[in-house]
Amino acid sequence: MFKRSLLFFLGALFAGSVWSAELPDFTALVEKQGAAVVNVSTTQIIEAPQGLQGFPNLPENDPFNEFFRRFAPQMPQQRESRSLGSGFIINTEGYILTNAHVVDRADKITVRLTDKREFKATVVGADKRTDVALLKIEASGLPQVVLGNPEQLKVGEWVLAIGSPFGFDSSVTAGIVSAKGRSLPQENFVPFIQTDVAINPGNSGGPLFNLKGEVVGINSQIYSRSGGYMGLSFAIPIDVAMDVVAQLRATGKVTRGRIGVSIQEMTRELADSFGLAKAEGALISGVERGGPADRAGVRASDVILKFNGKPV
């Protein structure tokens, strides 16, 4: 009995040691790259409707209207709405990437670095369709992230997020890549990286790192029925974001061409029905008559495997 217990104990200890040895150590990555991750806080001035505090608006001919107007405290006509997000410095000139929804309608944007310095930020440009925004601060001695290639990411690979969930700066969470090229309802312009990294309010706009310490995505949103993290997080591939950045720096906006097609994700069932060995590419589900794609010979039920030389 003693021998069996000892063998079980040693076996469990050995298995635990092997499992621990396989887990990555993120400390060097965080120490080297964490300084380039910033807190983005915004303030929006909201016009409040005029009225009397504690009383409904009264008709002009109401006999009590003049009394309340003179003696009741007035409601403020403006109020401030504050929100928090994350971002990261992409070069030493002070350009910062974040999500468009983080800075949407903001009247004031403040960026706080890990060394506690704060700077007023301006919006160079924002693109709501990809949820990418480019900010600029005037500062010196800035750290910057290293950009990676999200196409080299593999499903099952470890990734790490740094951000300010609920205002807790420089919070680190880790997980794996769950899927690539994920399309979401109402989000037709982004092939999202799906992960199980814990993302919460305030993480939006922060970087997603691979184990090399390279930014491969911008944490953008989660799928949840409760409003909180449920293991489904989505990041914008950094190459998609940088294509947007190039246009924002040049013109402050993004201009897109129209090809006149409707597409849908290729599932295993669809691939089987089309006789494809793999569920890859994009299925053309509809073609606009007389549009650019129609004139080029694209037809419904075509499967696009590559676009501009890159796999779809």
C-alpha positions as CSV (number, residue, x, y, z in Angstrom):
1,M,0.0,0.0,0.0
2,F,2.8,2.3,0.9
3,K,4.7,1.5,-2.3
4,R,1.6,2.2,-4.4
5,S,1.0,5.5,-2.7
6,L,4.6,6.5,-3.2
7,L,4.5,5.5,-6.9
8,F,1.3,7.5,-7.3
9,F,2.8,10.5,-5.6
10,L,6.0,10.4,-7.7
11,G,4.0,10.0,-10.9
12,A,1.7,12.9,-10.1
13,L,4.8,15.0,-9.1
14,F,6.5,14.1,-12.4
15,A,3.4,14.9,-14.5
16,G,3.0,18.2,-12.7
17,S,6.6,19.1,-13.4
18,V,6.3,18.2,-17.1
19,W,3.1,20.3,-17.3
20,S,4.8,23.3,-15.5
21,A,7.8,23.1,-17.8
22,E,5.5,23.4,-20.9
23,L,3.9,26.6,-19.7
24,P,5.6,29.8,-21.1
25,D,7.2,32.4,-19.0
26,F,5.8,35.9,-20.0
27,T,7.9,38.0,-17.6
28,A,10.6,39.0,-20.0
29,L,8.0,39.9,-22.6
30,V,6.0,42.1,-20.2
31,E,9.1,43.8,-18.8
32,K,10.3,44.7,-22.3
33,Q,7.1,45.6,-24.1
34,G,4.8,46.7,-21.3
35,A,6.1,50.2,-21.2
36,A,4.7,51.0,-24.6
37,V,1.1,50.2,-23.5
38,V,-0.9,53.2,-22.4
39,N,-4.1,54.1,-20.6
40,V,-6.5,56.1,-22.7
41,S,-9.1,58.1,-20.8
42,T,-11.8,60.2,-22.5
43,T,-14.2,62.9,-21.5
44,Q,-17.4,63.7,-23.4
45,I,-19.4,66.8,-22.7
46,I,-23.1,65.9,-23.0
47,E,-25.8,68.6,-23.3
48,A,-28.5,67.9,-20.7
49,P,-32.1,69.0,-21.3
50,Q,-33.1,72.1,-19.5
51,G,-35.4,71.7,-16.5
52,L,-35.9,72.1,-12.8
53,Q,-34.2,69.7,-10.5
54,G,-36.7,67.3,-8.9
55,F,-39.6,68.7,-11.0
56,P,-40.9,67.9,-14.5
57,N,-40.9,70.6,-17.1
58,L,-44.0,72.7,-16.7
59,P,-46.0,74.4,-19.3
60,E,-45.4,78.2,-19.7
61,N,-48.9,79.0,-18.6
62,D,-48.8,76.9,-15.4
63,P,-49.4,79.1,-12.3
64,F,-46.5,77.3,-10.5
65,N,-44.0,77.8,-13.3
66,E,-42.7,81.2,-12.2
67,F,-42.5,80.1,-8.6
68,F,-40.3,77.0,-9.3
69,R,-38.3,79.0,-11.8
70,R,-37.3,81.5,-9.1
71,F,-36.8,79.2,-6.1
72,A,-36.1,75.7,-7.3
73,P,-32.5,74.7,-8.0
74,Q,-31.7,74.5,-11.7
75,M,-30.4,71.3,-13.3
76,P,-27.0,71.7,-14.9
77,Q,-27.2,72.0,-18.7
78,Q,-24.0,70.0,-19.3
79,R,-22.5,66.9,-17.8
80,E,-19.3,65.0,-18.3
81,S,-19.2,61.4,-19.4
82,R,-15.9,59.6,-18.8
83,S,-14.6,56.3,-20.2
84,L,-11.4,54.3,-20.2
85,G,-9.6,52.2,-22.8
86,S,-6.1,51.1,-23.7
87,G,-3.6,51.8,-26.5
88,F,0.0,51.3,-27.5
89,I,2.8,53.4,-29.0
90,I,3.8,52.4,-32.5
91,N,6.7,54.8,-32.9
92,T,8.8,57.3,-31.1
93,E,7.0,60.2,-32.8
94,G,4.1,59.7,-30.5
95,Y,1.6,57.9,-32.6
96,I,-0.7,55.6,-30.7
97,L,-3.1,52.9,-31.8
98,T,-6.4,52.2,-30.1
99,N,-10.0,51.4,-31.0
100,A,-12.3,53.9,-32.7
101,H,-15.0,53.2,-30.2
102,V,-12.7,54.1,-27.3
103,V,-12.4,57.7,-28.6
104,D,-15.7,58.1,-30.4
105,R,-17.3,61.5,-29.7
106,A,-14.6,62.3,-27.1
107,D,-14.1,66.0,-26.4
108,K,-10.9,65.4,-24.4
109,I,-8.4,62.5,-24.6
110,T,-5.7,61.9,-22.0
111,V,-3.0,59.3,-22.4
112,R,-1.2,58.0,-19.4
113,L,2.1,56.2,-19.7
114,T,3.4,53.5,-17.3
115,D,5.8,56.1,-15.9
116,K,2.7,58.1,-14.8
117,R,3.3,60.9,-17.3
118,E,0.1,62.2,-18.8
119,F,-0.4,63.9,-22.2
120,K,-3.3,65.4,-24.1
121,A,-3.9,63.4,-27.3
122,T,-5.4,64.4,-30.6
123,V,-7.2,62.1,-33.0
124,V,-5.3,61.9,-36.3
125,G,-8.2,59.8,-37.7
126,A,-10.6,57.0,-36.9
127,D,-12.2,54.3,-38.9
128,K,-15.4,52.9,-37.4
129,R,-15.6,50.0,-39.9
130,T,-12.4,48.4,-38.7
131,D,-12.6,50.0,-35.2
132,V,-9.1,51.5,-35.6
133,A,-8.1,55.0,-34.3
134,L,-4.8,56.7,-34.5
135,L,-3.8,59.2,-31.8
136,K,-0.9,61.6,-31.5
137,I,0.8,62.9,-28.4
138,E,3.7,65.4,-28.2
139,A,6.3,63.7,-26.0
140,S,10.0,62.6,-26.1
141,G,11.7,59.5,-24.8
142,L,8.9,57.2,-25.8
143,P,9.1,53.4,-26.0
144,Q,7.5,51.6,-28.9
145,V,6.1,48.2,-29.6
146,V,7.5,45.7,-32.2
147,L,4.9,44.8,-34.9
148,G,4.6,41.1,-35.9
149,N,2.9,39.2,-38.8
150,P,-0.5,37.8,-37.8
151,E,-0.5,35.5,-40.8
152,Q,2.2,33.5,-39.0
153,L,0.0,32.9,-36.0
154,K,-1.2,29.4,-35.5
155,V,-4.4,28.2,-33.8
156,G,-3.4,26.9,-30.3
157,E,-0.5,29.4,-30.0
158,W,0.0,31.3,-26.8
159,V,-0.8,35.0,-26.9
160,L,-0.9,37.7,-24.3
161,A,-2.8,41.0,-23.7
162,I,-1.7,44.1,-21.7
163,G,-4.2,46.8,-21.0
164,S,-6.3,48.7,-18.4
165,P,-9.4,46.7,-17.6
166,F,-11.7,48.8,-15.4
167,G,-8.8,51.3,-15.1
168,F,-6.3,48.8,-13.6
169,D,-3.3,49.9,-15.7
170,S,-0.8,47.4,-17.1
171,S,-2.9,44.3,-16.3
172,V,-1.6,41.2,-18.1
173,T,-3.8,38.2,-19.2
174,A,-2.8,35.3,-21.4
175,G,-4.5,32.6,-23.5
176,I,-4.4,30.9,-26.8
177,V,-5.5,31.6,-30.4
178,S,-8.8,29.9,-30.8
179,A,-9.4,30.7,-34.5
180,K,-8.2,33.0,-37.3
181,G,-10.1,34.9,-39.9
182,R,-13.3,34.9,-37.8
183,S,-16.1,37.0,-39.2
184,L,-18.7,38.6,-36.9
185,P,-22.2,39.9,-37.6
186,Q,-22.1,43.6,-38.8
187,E,-18.3,43.4,-39.0
188,N,-17.6,42.5,-42.6
189,F,-14.3,44.4,-42.9
190,V,-12.2,42.5,-40.3
191,P,-10.9,38.9,-40.3
192,F,-10.7,38.8,-36.5
193,I,-8.2,36.8,-34.4
194,Q,-10.3,34.8,-31.9
195,T,-8.7,34.1,-28.5
196,D,-9.6,33.0,-25.0
197,V,-7.6,35.8,-23.5
198,A,-9.6,37.5,-20.7
199,I,-10.7,40.9,-22.1
200,N,-12.8,43.2,-20.0
201,P,-14.1,46.9,-20.3
202,G,-10.9,49.0,-20.5
203,N,-8.9,46.4,-22.4
204,S,-10.3,47.7,-25.7
205,G,-7.5,49.2,-27.9
206,G,-4.7,47.3,-26.1
207,P,-2.2,45.1,-27.9
208,L,-2.2,41.4,-28.4
209,F,1.3,39.9,-28.3
210,N,2.8,36.7,-29.5
211,L,5.5,34.9,-27.6
212,K,8.2,36.8,-29.5
213,G,6.9,40.0,-28.0
214,E,5.5,41.2,-31.2
215,V,2.1,42.9,-31.5
216,V,-0.2,40.8,-33.7
217,G,-3.5,42.4,-33.0
218,I,-5.6,45.1,-31.3
219,N,-8.0,43.7,-28.7
220,S,-11.4,45.0,-29.8
221,Q,-14.4,43.2,-28.5
222,I,-15.8,40.1,-26.8
223,Y,-18.8,37.9,-27.4
224,S,-20.9,37.6,-24.3
225,R,-24.5,37.0,-23.1
226,S,-23.8,38.5,-19.7
227,G,-21.8,41.6,-20.6
228,G,-18.6,40.1,-19.1
229,Y,-15.8,37.9,-20.3
230,M,-17.0,34.4,-21.4
231,G,-13.9,33.1,-23.2
232,L,-14.6,34.6,-26.6
233,S,-12.3,37.6,-27.4
234,F,-11.6,39.1,-30.7
235,A,-8.6,41.1,-31.9
236,I,-8.0,43.1,-35.1
237,P,-5.0,41.7,-37.0
238,I,-2.2,44.3,-36.8
239,D,-1.6,44.2,-40.6
240,V,-5.2,45.2,-41.2
241,A,-4.8,48.0,-38.6
242,M,-1.6,49.3,-40.2
243,D,-3.2,49.5,-43.6
244,V,-5.8,51.8,-42.0
245,V,-3.0,53.8,-40.2
246,A,-1.3,54.5,-43.5
247,Q,-4.4,56.2,-44.9
248,L,-5.2,58.0,-41.6
249,R,-1.7,59.5,-41.5
250,A,-2.0,60.6,-45.1
251,T,-5.5,61.9,-45.3
252,G,-7.2,61.5,-41.8
253,K,-9.7,59.1,-43.3
254,V,-10.1,55.8,-45.0
255,T,-11.2,55.5,-48.6
256,R,-12.5,52.1,-49.9
257,G,-13.3,50.7,-53.3
258,R,-16.5,48.9,-54.1
259,I,-16.4,45.6,-55.8
260,G,-20.1,44.7,-55.6
261,V,-20.2,41.3,-54.0
262,S,-21.6,39.6,-51.0
263,I,-19.5,37.0,-49.3
264,Q,-19.9,34.5,-46.5
265,E,-17.5,32.3,-44.5
266,M,-16.6,28.9,-46.0
267,T,-17.8,26.2,-43.6
268,R,-16.9,22.5,-43.6
269,E,-20.4,21.7,-45.0
270,L,-20.0,24.2,-47.8
271,A,-16.6,23.0,-48.7
272,D,-17.9,19.4,-48.9
273,S,-20.7,20.5,-51.2
274,F,-18.2,22.3,-53.5
275,G,-15.8,19.4,-53.5
276,L,-13.1,21.3,-51.7
277,A,-10.5,19.5,-49.6
278,K,-10.3,22.3,-47.0
279,A,-12.8,24.8,-45.6
280,E,-10.9,27.9,-46.7
281,G,-11.5,31.0,-48.7
282,A,-14.6,33.1,-49.1
283,L,-17.8,32.1,-50.9
284,I,-19.4,34.6,-53.2
285,S,-23.0,34.5,-52.2
286,G,-24.2,37.4,-54.5
287,V,-22.9,39.7,-57.2
288,E,-24.2,43.1,-57.9
289,R,-25.4,43.3,-61.5
290,G,-23.3,45.7,-63.5
291,G,-20.9,46.2,-60.7
292,P,-17.1,45.9,-60.9
293,A,-17.0,42.2,-59.9
294,D,-19.8,41.4,-62.4
295,R,-17.9,43.1,-65.2
296,A,-14.7,41.2,-64.2
297,G,-16.5,37.8,-64.5
298,V,-17.1,37.0,-60.9
299,R,-20.2,34.9,-60.4
300,A,-22.3,33.8,-57.4
301,S,-21.0,30.4,-56.0
302,D,-17.4,31.3,-56.9
303,V,-14.9,30.6,-54.1
304,I,-12.1,33.2,-53.6
305,L,-9.0,31.5,-52.3
306,K,-6.5,34.3,-52.7
307,F,-6.8,38.1,-53.0
308,N,-3.8,40.1,-54.3
309,G,-1.6,37.1,-53.8
310,K,-2.6,36.6,-50.1
311,P,-4.7,33.6,-48.9
312,V,-8.3,34.6,-47.9
